[in-house]
Amino acid sequence: MRRTDRPAERGRIAQVLVVDDEPDIRELLELTLVRMGLGVQSAGSIAEAKERLKGERFELCLTDMRLGDGEGLDLVRHIAGLGNDTPVAVITAYGSAENAVAALKAGAFDYVSKPVGLEQLRALVRSALSLADRAEPPAKGQRLLGESAPLVHVRALIGKLARTQAPVYISGESGSGKELAARLIHENGARRDRPFVPVNCGAIPETLMESEFFGYKKGAFTGAAEDREGFFQAANGGTLFLDEVAELPLAMQVKLLRAIQEKRVRKVGATQEDPVDVRIICATHQKLAALVAAGKFRQDLFYRLNVIELAMPPLRECREDVPVIAQAILERLAAAGGPPARLTAEALAALGGYDFPGNIRELENILERAVALSASGEIGVDDLRLTPAGADEPGEAEAERSGALPDYLDNLERKAILEALGKTGFNRTAAAKLLGITFRQLRYRMQRLGIKDDSRG
């Protein structure tokens, strides 16, 4: 069946290729797409679809997973091999998580489950077609600076990830730019005009997680005076970025898995589920695979989140990029007025030889402090106050040699806290986890010992 308009290229109607071996399904899809103002061509087999692709240019291909002469994955790979960037969406059997993940791993733009929900289908089509409308990257002010090989590779992968709806797992040390990478994926993709909602999973009390993620109905519990939307509803149509996803308790992991698989959520106190269209990007500085092996993170959730992994390199592996990153930070710090501060050659050399356990976040803290300490517009080595690896805190040895037990214990505790903060880039949630104490306990100890967020001594 052929329903397509062939106007001049200048006013060309977007074309969609529908591939399904069931005539009734093809008819339903064709009618829906035509009513959206699209041109539609259909094929009943992979072979027929390949013939269509030889002589036509399509803005979207919508294919069933199971076909008489092969699988939809074969068509996904074939179109990827053509190099024309046509997004492919796959129709999978209801509840077939394995097929959905396999399609996304193969390079599919997105998937929709049978029975096909027409609203979900329309949202998918609009997202896919919006990719072709992007004239230039919209992420002004959001840049992943540097020309080292690791960062060039990361930028290229971000460009590919922006053209799919697959869940992305961003790994890397604290302060390495995981949230910036997530924002770039969002801002250069089909959802760029919709919300980007970042959530720090480690900062939400366990008792509030379900209501924070899914919202609640009025009267659902004491204090619920009105209906409230959750993170999923706030991100509807856009991207939900789950930072420190490893901090989610197992009970919440089950609920998150269902929301991702079914693309539906139920507010606390509600009797029915509501559809949500959300792309999930998650990140953590921990090793999720190791947590799965230890039974602390669900394997099935890891399987759904880790469709594609983006590994952010630590700053010490991109030392040649430190000058350009530092310059950009100094320019941002001077945005309120006046020329940016200048690093001396000796200061640049010192930064180039530093390991940056806190990565870019630590570099930002170092430069912000240096600008405040510098008496002029020039930053020298002394203004940086870099602590050599393994160096003791000033006066620590003398304090430990004193006979006062409280002072000795305070210094030991202070050293342990500073080491944990240094390893995590002064991320207090991660440092508390590393020390085996709660966030509240760490905050109390830092206040008691006079340790500030940017303290180095």
Secondary structure, DSSP 8 states (H G I E B T S, - for coil): -EE-----GGG---EEEEE-S-HHHHHHHHHHHHHTT-EEEEESSHHHHHHHHHH---SEEEEESEETTEEHHHHHHHHHHHTS---EEEEE-TT-HHHHHHHHHHT-SEEEESS--HHHHHHHHHHHHHGGG--S---TT------SHHHHHHHHHHHHHTT----EEEE--TTSSHHHHHHHHHHTSTTTTS-EEEEEGGGS-GGGHHHHHH-B-TTSSTT--S-B--HHHHTTTSEEEEETGGGS-HHHHHHHHHHHHHSEE--BT-SS-EE---EEEEEESS-HHHHHHTTSS-HHHHHHH-SEEEE---GGGGGGGHHHHHHHHHHHHTTTSS---EE-HHHHHHHHT---TTHHHHHHHHHHHHHHH-SSSEE-HHHH----TT---TTHHHHHHSS-HHHHHHHHHHHHHHHHHHHTTS-HHHHHHHHTS-HHHHHHHHHHHT--TT---
